[in-house]
Amino acid sequence: MNSPVPARVRIQDQAPVRPAGVTETTVEAQPLAAPELVFDSRGVSIFYGAKQALADVTLGIRHGQITALIGPSGCGKTTFLRSLNRMNDPVPGFRIEGQILYHGHDIYGSGVDRVEVRRRIGMVFQKPNPFPKSIYDNVAWAPRNLGLRRGLDERVEKALRGAALWDEVKDRLKDSALGLSGGQQQRLCIARAIAIEPDVLLLDEPASALDPIATGAIEDLMHSLKGRFTIVIVTHNMQQAARVADRTAFFSLETAGAKPVGTLIEVDETAKIFGEPRDPRTRDYVSGRFG
């Protein structure tokens, strides 16, 4: 049960987790790494009942960058993405081992409010899912529910501008969002996510259902949002990962056990993943030999 203490206070006041053997003095003595880690997942394994979906993922997500998660179907990359804002919690039998630290705080720690986690860490899904409401009401929905009613018109405009959609819809804000094209609907969903000014955007194959022109618009939008937001994207399109991502993490299936289990194989700068991967499994995947 969630505590009545405001979630923002709980997350900020929770003691950051330091690596074993590192004292406060040694932390202060070390030069600050740039860019900082927004997420630091440590030995993360995920289960749905008796089935293990993901094994021992240790991965850092850097502030202000785009990180792409690539790999064959069923390797756990979307499961991992959804774990970053606790979207897996309602799934029957879901269980997580290890830690996911967000700015040094365990998002699965006791007393952390999932609603507050999702306010800070927004998500856009594979298929555009606008509400059957007006364009304006779609963007205003979350701010209204969070009590952010002051300056709502300006907030809606800022979000639509941020999603590169304002000029296309400013004269029809009261029209149904369902009348927008697929690419416009996806950008509207991004506007809806950034209207509450999150820290992170999680994008689950945001262009997989779009035509090449709309896909290009989504990729341009990601470039424009980078720096303002930390972005993590799942994509099956390796060319897209190469075009938009600063860093790329390759997931695959570990087949040594009784049943295949998803795991992280390699993470590095995108140019290195596609040009000089360290692991032969990564090389085989990005060269098209499997997957």
Secondary structure, 3 states (H helix, E strand, C coil): CCCCCCHHHHHHHCCCCCCCCCCHHHHHHCCCCCCCEEEEEEEEEEEECCEEEEEEEEEEEECCCEEEEECCCCCCHHHHHHHCCCCCCCCCCEEEEEEEEECCEECCCCCCCHHHHHHHEEEECCCCCCCCCEHHHHHHHHHHHCCCCCCHHHHHHHHHHHCCCHHHHCCCCCCEHHHCCHHHHHHHHHHHHHCCCCCEEEEECCCCCCCHHHHHHHHHHHHHHECCEEEEEECCCHHHHHHHCCEEEEEEEECCCCCCEEEEEEEEEHHHHHHCCCCHHHHHHHCCCCC
